[in-house]
Amino acid sequence: MKTEYVIWGKSDKNPIHENVLFSEIETLSKANKIQKILIDKHNCFDTRIQKIDFNQDINQMFIDSINN
């Protein structure tokens, strides 16, 4: 099963719009560690972790992203 985690959030460079801050993370544990570094050392804020399951139906993935 291919799963990837992406960290989204805002930074000093673009404090209004959310951007991808880091991608291609293999585990949720690593994503949590990277998210903490982005917040603590790079002053990122309003961060969130998105889980992408490439085995899931693309239509269902889109529906889930809207509903969450």
Phi, psi and omega in degrees: 000130180261113177235141179224150178243141180233136177257124177252154175170190181244155179221175178300329180293326181214080186284353183264317185254143177284139178227162171289123180263329182199141181220179179060043178265132189277333182226156178294325178300314177296320180298318178296320179294316180294320179301317179297319178296317179300320180287310187287320188254339184243007176057032174282155182212170184050044183274155174209156179251128177254132176262127177244120178254106184287353175271348180281149176302130184299324178295318179292323178299318179295315179299317180296323181293329179285321185279350181258000000 
